[in-house]
Amino acid sequence: KKVGDEIKFVTGKLTYTIEKIISIKEHDGGTWAEYYWTMQIDGQNVSKKNNKPSWKPKTPGDKKKPRPEYAINESKTVLFNYTDKKTVGAYFLIKEEDHGTGDDDTVANVTKDITYENDQLKFEGNTISFDQEESFRLEFHGSGEGDVDVVCRIGWGDE
């Protein structure tokens, strides 16, 4: 980056935000299913919810008051050198608690790559340009252990 007659080296800053988790379908079928998770970026915790207490998407016994979304709104930043290619892992471990009836069900245990190359970030087949933010709704369906979506936001620019 040129500042007057000087060339200054700047650092790139990726900002990763977990906005919310959404319960789509509970594996157990009842209203008492509970979720907990670890969501990380580049090995750093962005959001961690323990299983004591887990998040209950519905109020037990009251189907008129569903709470299918849990607002998280937690962020982390990752710094990188603009001259390097960089891949950063966005990790998701989401479990549905079984309350002692066996091992808790794993809804998601996956790392999704965010890559930086040629002044662009790429995530899930989409491109994020400099000084822009993009939101993504990631679907973790089909595991047979409960279906959830996670909404995240990625942006980048100079530090």
C-alpha positions, 0 to 999 in steps of 0.5 A: 500500500503506497502512502505518500512516497513510502510503500507500507506492508499491510496485513489482511484481516478476515472477520468471521462471525457466527450469527445464529443456529437454526433447528430444522428437524430434531432427531428424537422427534420430541420437544426436549431435544437439546443442542450444543456445539463448538464452532472455530475459525483457524483453530480459535473458538468462535462459539462454544456451547456446552451440554450443561446447559444445552440449547433447547429449540422448543419449550418442553410440553409447549409447542405454541412457543417454539424457539427454532433460532438461537442468536449467537453473534460472536466473531473472531479475526484471522490476520494474514499476509497479502503475498501468501495463499492462505487456507483457513478452516471453519470448523463445526461440531454440533451435537444433539444431546441424548440425556443418557440414552447412549452417545450424543448424536453428531449432527455435524463434524466438518471443516469448511475451507476459506481460501485467500488468493489473488485478492479474493476470499472463496467460501462454499463456491462464492467469492468475497471481494475486498472490503465486502461482507457476505452472509452464508446459510450452511445446512447440516442436513441428512445425518439422520441425527437432527438437522440444523442450519448455521448462519455465518458472515465473512468479511475481509480488508486491511487490518 
